[in-house]
Amino acid sequence: MAEGDLARIKAVFDEVLEPWLVELPPDDLAERRAGSLRQRNGSGSVRYAFGSTARGEYLEFYAFHRIWGDAHQRVYASGEVEHLDVLGTSYIESDDAEESRRRREQMHERNRRLMEELDRAGLREGGPVPMSFEINAHLVTGDRDLETPDP
């Protein structure tokens, strides 16, 4: 990747996350190293990793904030931004209990697949994963049903 491509990725990343007062560390960018950043004076956290597809090299990030919600994007060397799926935290209940169960299971399965994708992308590397993300992931994948008592 050319120097200008790295600069473009950094500029887009820094612009997107500017309200969080974070900047992509130059060493991580130069070495294409996965990492994490904490929102300055806030509760947000962002994980990032580098990769490539037929469309070119990119920086992928997953930002999570307990109030604003999640964002998951890829910033390509061209400056193009691809918006990706985030963990779902709700579904529409139905008057039919079986339909509600089916919808809940669909959400959990989608979230389980997304967690696998985040792992493959390296977005859980680069230091400890915040507990708030782990708890949220645990709940939205259906690994823990809040209505079932602990054994």
N, C-alpha and C positions, 0 to 999 in steps of 0.2 A: 504494500500500500504506500502510495506517495505521501510525502510530508503534508501536502495540501489536503489530501483526503483525511488524514488524522486531524488536522486543524478544523476541517469542516465538521467532522463527527463531534469534536469537542465543543465547537461553537453551538451546534444544534442542541446537544445534551445540556450544556450550561444554560442556554436560553429556555429550554423546556422546563428545567428545574430551578430557574432563577428565583421564583418566589420562596424556595426552600433555603436559599442562601448556601447552596452547595456548588462545588466545581469539581469536575473530573480531574483527579490528580495526574499531572504530566507524566510521572514515571509509570503509572498504570497504563496510560494511553500509549506511551512509547514501547512498553514491553507487552502490550495487549494482555494485561493481567486482570483477572477478575477481582472484584473488590466490593466494598460497601461504604456508604456514607450515611451520616445521620443529619437530619434537618437541624440547622442551627436554631436554637431557641424554640424547638417544637418536638412533636412526637413522631415525625415521619422518618422513614428509613428507605434507602434505595440500594438494590443489589444490581451489579452489572457484570457482564461477561462479553467477550468478543467471539465472533464466529464468522462463517462465510457460507454463502449459497451460490447458486448460479448467477444471482443478481449482484454478487460481490461481497466484499468484507463489510461487517457491521459491528456495532455495539448494541447489545440487547440489554434492556434494563427492566426491572420490576420495582416499582415504587409503591410502598404501602404506608397509609396514614389512617389512624383510627377514626378520624373525623371526616376527611375529604374522600376517603376511599382509595382504591388501587389504580395504578396505571402501568401498562406493560407495552413497551414499544421497542422497535428496532430502528436504529439510525444508521443508514447506509453511507458508504464513502461518498456517494453522490450528493448527500444531504437529504435524500428522501427519507421520510419517516413512515414506518408501517406500524399501525396500531394493532395490538394483539389482544387475545382474550385475557381476562382477569378472573380471579376466583369469584364465583357467584355466592351470594350470601342469603338469597331469598328465592322463593318460588310462590306462585299463586295457589292458594288453598282452594279446594273444591268442596262442595257439599257432599260429594261422594268420597268416602274414606279411602277406597281403593285407588281412585284417581289421584287423591292427594299423596298417597304412598308412592305411586308411580312417578309423579312429578318430583317428589323429594329424592327418590332414587336416581332419577335422570340427572338432577343437579349434582348429587354426590358423585356419580360416575363421571360426569363432565369434569368436575373438580379434581378427581383422582387422576384422570388423564392429563389434565393441565399440570398437576404437581409433578408427574413423570416428565413432562416436557420441560418444566423449569429445572429439574435435576439434570436432564440431558444437556440443556443449554449452559449449565454451570452456574446458574443463578442462586445456588445455595452454597457456593464456594466463597472463598475470600474472607474468611473470618466467621465468627458465630452468627447464626441466624437469629434475629430478634425473637424473643419468646412470644411477643404479640402475634407475629406471623405464624409461628409454629402452632399456637393455640387456635388461631383462626383457621389455619389449614386443617388441623385435626377435626374441627367442628364441621367445616363445610365439605369435607370428603366423606362424612358419615362414619368416621372411625370412632366417634363418640356420640352417642344419642343422649341428649340432656334429659330426656324423660325416663331413661332407664337408670335405676339406682346402681351405685357402685357395688361390686360384690363384697 
